């Protein structure tokens, strides 16, 4: 039996959706307001869920404090109050769509978690728009 443990987090970041292989007109048509050359920002809400067996000695799937610290180091410290296009290595050459941001966060956390855990990321770009990445 697997149990899932989740932790919510939050970060603010600016970005611009842009494909440098396209014309300005095509970028504007595909990405609309999100292609603003002066960038725009979001208040991202993140839910990180870790699923696995309950440890018989601790009664935990994972220590929530450890999960909190991991999210702070790998996500909040890295992306909060940053321009994703300009201030982060992860998005220098990767369009910072919600899908790509979720995939990057998933990869960063996956690399630090034990293999026995399943990891699921839910990233809210707005209150109504969110993406999920799981594996």
C-alpha positions in Angstrom: 0.0 0.0 0.0 1.2 3.5 -0.9 0.2 6.6 1.0 0.6 10.1 -0.5 2.0 13.1 1.5 1.6 16.6 0.0 3.1 20.0 0.7 2.0 23.3 -0.7 4.4 26.0 -1.7 4.3 29.4 -3.4 6.6 31.5 -5.5 6.3 34.6 -7.6 8.1 34.8 -11.0 8.1 36.7 -14.2 8.4 35.2 -17.7 7.9 35.7 -21.4 6.6 33.0 -23.6 8.6 33.3 -26.9 10.0 31.0 -29.6 13.1 32.7 -31.1 12.7 30.6 -34.2 9.4 32.4 -35.0 8.6 35.8 -36.3 7.4 38.5 -33.8 3.9 38.2 -35.5 3.7 34.4 -35.0 4.9 34.7 -31.3 2.2 37.4 -30.7 -0.4 35.3 -32.4 0.4 32.1 -30.5 1.3 33.5 -27.1 -0.8 36.7 -27.0 -0.2 38.8 -23.8 2.2 36.2 -22.5 4.7 37.3 -25.3 5.0 40.8 -23.8 8.6 41.9 -24.5 8.7 43.4 -21.0 7.6 40.2 -19.4 4.7 39.5 -17.0 4.4 37.7 -13.7 2.4 35.1 -11.9 1.9 34.1 -8.3 2.5 30.4 -8.7 1.0 27.9 -6.3 2.6 24.5 -6.1 1.6 21.2 -4.6 4.2 18.5 -4.3 3.0 15.0 -3.5 5.2 12.1 -2.6 3.8 8.6 -2.5 5.3 5.5 -1.1 5.1 2.9 1.7 4.8 4.0 5.3 8.0 3.4 7.2 7.3 0.9 10.0 9.7 2.7 12.5 8.7 6.3 11.9 5.2 6.0 10.7 6.1 8.4 7.9 6.1 8.1 4.1 8.5 11.0 4.2 9.3 13.6 6.9 7.3 16.6 5.9 10.0 18.9 7.2 12.5 17.2 4.8 10.0 17.8 2.0 9.5 21.4 3.0 13.3 22.0 3.1 13.7 20.3 -0.3 11.0 22.5 -1.9 12.5 25.6 -0.4 16.0 24.8 -1.7 15.2 23.4 -5.1 12.1 25.6 -6.0 11.5 28.6 -3.9 15.1 29.8 -3.5 15.8 29.1 -7.1 12.7 30.7 -8.7 11.0 33.1 -6.3 11.1 36.7 -7.4 13.1 35.9 -10.5 12.6 36.5 -14.1 12.6 32.9 -15.3 13.9 33.8 -18.8 16.8 36.0 -17.6 17.7 34.9 -14.0 17.6 31.1 -14.2 19.8 28.6 -16.0 16.8 26.2 -16.4 14.9 28.6 -18.7 17.7 30.3 -20.6 16.9 28.0 -23.6 13.6 26.6 -22.6 10.3 28.4 -23.0 8.9 28.9 -19.4 5.4 27.6 -20.1 3.5 26.2 -17.1 4.1 22.7 -18.5 7.9 23.3 -18.8 8.1 24.9 -15.3 6.3 21.9 -13.8 8.6 19.4 -15.6 11.7 21.3 -14.4 10.5 21.3 -10.9 9.6 17.6 -11.1 13.1 16.8 -12.4 14.8 19.0 -9.7 12.9 17.2 -6.9 13.1 13.8 -8.5 16.9 13.9 -8.5 16.9 14.5 -4.7 14.3 11.9 -3.7 14.7 8.2 -3.0 13.7 6.0 -5.9 11.0 4.3 -3.8 8.8 7.4 -4.0 6.4 8.4 -6.7 6.4 12.2 -7.3 3.6 14.3 -8.5 3.7 18.1 -9.1 0.7 20.3 -9.5 1.5 23.8 -10.5 -1.1 26.6 -10.6 -0.3 29.5 -12.8 -3.6 31.1 -12.0 -6.4 30.1 -9.7 -8.1 28.2 -12.6 -5.1 27.1 -14.7 -2.8 24.3 -13.5 -0.6 21.6 -14.9 0.5 18.3 -13.4 3.6 16.2 -13.8 3.9 12.8 -12.4 6.2 9.8 -12.4 
